[in-house]
Structures are given as structure tokens and as C-alpha cells.
């Protein structure tokens, strides 16, 4: 996975940041829809989702099996794939927590945006190891032009 990159159009990244600001001080979440290539992945669309976590939405997010099915269905209708997930960390760093690791799946890309005092800051992407022991950072390449869907 070394050298892998996640390509995303600047407009889609702005939408992720806006979702994080909109839900602040709670975590936002959503699906990354796109294409998986040999050397890179490209995010072509987003599916914003409601954070289903009602006991601690400030520092946790949850998607339901129905959310996953909706993301897969939406991707299929667009003839692309569900390639990952995004969420925000309100007033916390843009790196995966132990909770994130416990609830993540290998293969997917995980974008995390740090929202500090209501403003988007650092944005990172991660890929969980197959053995689930930890993450590898995934480079993010912001593009001005999307290949389209």
C-alpha cells in the first residue's frame, strides 16, 4: 500500500469540510464513492449520512447496516464502488482513534477531518491493516478536475 494515493476533487473535499462544520460539535459521517485503481483511488461522489450514534455523537459515529446497503446501492446505480468512509473529529486530531480502529474494515479508505472550534483544519486518510492491528496513512491528492462518473 506504500505510495497509494486517494484522489478527490476539491469540491468534494469542500463538501466533507462543510458537513463537519454543519454537524459540529458532533461527528459527521458519510460514504466515499468512486473507483479503485492499481496505484490510486479516486473519490467521484459522496453520500452524506446521519450519525446514528445518539449516546455520544460528539466523539463517536455510527452507520447502520441499512446505511451500508444504501451506500452500496447508490454506488452501483452510478456504476462506481463504495471505496470508503469519511467522518469528522470535533476538537480532536485528524487521526484514527482506537474506537475508529475497532469499528473499521480493512481495504476501505477513511478520511478524517479535524474540526476545531467549528472550523475545518487538518484532513487525513487512512487504510486499516488486514490484521486490523493499525493503520497506514494514505496520501490525499486534491484535484481540480474529476474524471467524472
C-alpha positions in Angstrom: 0.0 0.0 0.0 3.1 2.2 0.2 2.7 5.1 -2.2 -1.0 4.7 -2.5 -3.0 7.9 -3.0 -6.6 8.9 -2.7 -7.6 11.4 -5.3 -10.5 13.7 -4.6 -11.9 16.7 -6.4 -11.6 20.0 -4.4 -15.4 20.5 -4.5 -15.9 17.1 -2.8 -13.4 17.9 -0.1 -15.2 21.2 0.5 -18.4 19.2 0.9 -16.8 17.0 3.5 -15.5 20.0 5.4 -18.9 21.7 5.2 -20.6 18.6 6.6 -18.1 18.6 9.5 -18.9 22.2 10.2 -22.6 21.7 9.9 -22.7 18.9 12.5 -20.2 20.4 14.8 -19.8 19.8 17.8 -20.9 16.3 16.8 -19.1 14.0 14.4 -20.4 13.9 10.8 -20.1 10.8 8.6 -20.6 9.6 5.1 -19.6 7.3 2.3 -16.9 7.8 -0.3 -18.0 6.6 -3.8 -15.5 6.2 -6.6 -13.1 3.9 -8.4 -10.3 1.7 -7.0 -7.2 1.6 -9.3 -3.8 -0.2 -9.1 -1.9 2.9 -7.8 -4.6 5.1 -6.6 -8.3 5.5 -5.7 -10.5 8.3 -6.9 -13.4 9.7 -5.0 -16.1 10.6 -7.5 -19.1 11.3 -5.2 -20.1 11.4 -1.6 -23.1 10.1 0.3 -23.5 12.1 3.5 -25.2 10.1 6.2 -26.7 10.8 9.6 -24.6 9.9 12.6 -26.7 7.2 14.2 -24.9 7.4 17.5 -27.2 9.1 20.0 -25.3 8.4 23.2 -22.0 10.2 22.4 -22.2 11.8 18.9 -19.5 14.3 19.9 -16.8 11.7 19.8 -18.3 8.7 18.1 -20.2 8.0 14.9 -22.1 5.0 13.8 -23.5 3.8 10.4 -26.1 1.1 10.3 -26.3 -1.9 8.0 -29.0 0.0 6.1 -26.6 2.9 5.6 -24.0 0.5 4.2 -26.6 -1.1 1.9 -27.7 2.4 0.7 -24.1 3.4 0.0 -23.5 0.2 -2.0 -26.8 0.6 -3.9 -26.1 4.3 -4.6 -22.6 3.4 -5.9 -24.0 0.6 -8.0 -26.6 2.9 -9.6 -23.7 5.3 -10.5 -21.6 2.4 -11.8 -18.9 3.0 -9.3 -17.9 1.5 -6.0 -18.1 2.1 -2.3 -14.4 2.8 -1.6 -14.5 4.2 1.9 -15.9 6.4 4.6 -15.4 9.9 6.0 -16.0 11.4 9.4 -15.0 14.4 11.5 -13.2 14.7 14.7 -14.6 17.7 16.6 -11.8 19.5 18.5 -9.6 16.5 18.1 -6.7 15.5 15.7 -7.4 14.0 12.2 -6.1 10.6 13.1 -7.9 7.4 13.9 -8.9 6.6 17.4 -9.0 3.2 19.0 -12.8 3.3 18.6 -12.3 4.0 14.9 -9.9 1.0 14.6 -12.3 -1.3 16.4 -15.1 -0.4 14.0 -13.3 0.0 10.7 -12.9 -2.6 8.0 -9.7 -3.3 6.0 -9.5 -2.2 2.3 -11.6 0.9 2.7 -10.2 4.4 2.7 -11.1 6.5 5.8 -11.0 10.3 5.5 -10.9 12.2 8.8 -11.3 15.9 9.0 -10.4 17.7 12.3 -13.0 20.4 13.0 -11.5 22.8 15.6 -14.0 25.3 17.2 -16.3 24.9 14.2 -13.6 25.4 11.5 -12.2 22.5 9.3 -8.4 22.1 9.8 -6.3 19.0 9.0 -7.7 16.3 6.7 -6.1 12.9 6.5 -6.8 9.5 5.0 -6.0 6.1 6.4 -6.2 2.4 5.4 -6.7 -0.3 8.1 -4.2 -3.2 8.0 -5.7 -6.5 7.0 -4.9 -7.9 10.5 -6.7 -4.8 12.0 -3.6 -4.0 14.2 -3.2 -0.5 12.9 -3.5 1.9 10.0 -1.3 3.2 7.2 -1.6 6.8 6.2 -2.9 7.3 2.7 -1.9 10.3 0.7 -4.6 12.7 -0.4 -4.3 14.3 -3.8 -6.7 17.2 -4.2 -7.6 17.5 -7.9 -9.1 20.5 -9.7 -10.8 18.2 -12.3 -12.6 15.0 -11.7 -12.7 12.1 -14.2 -16.5 12.1 -13.7 -19.0 9.4 -13.3 
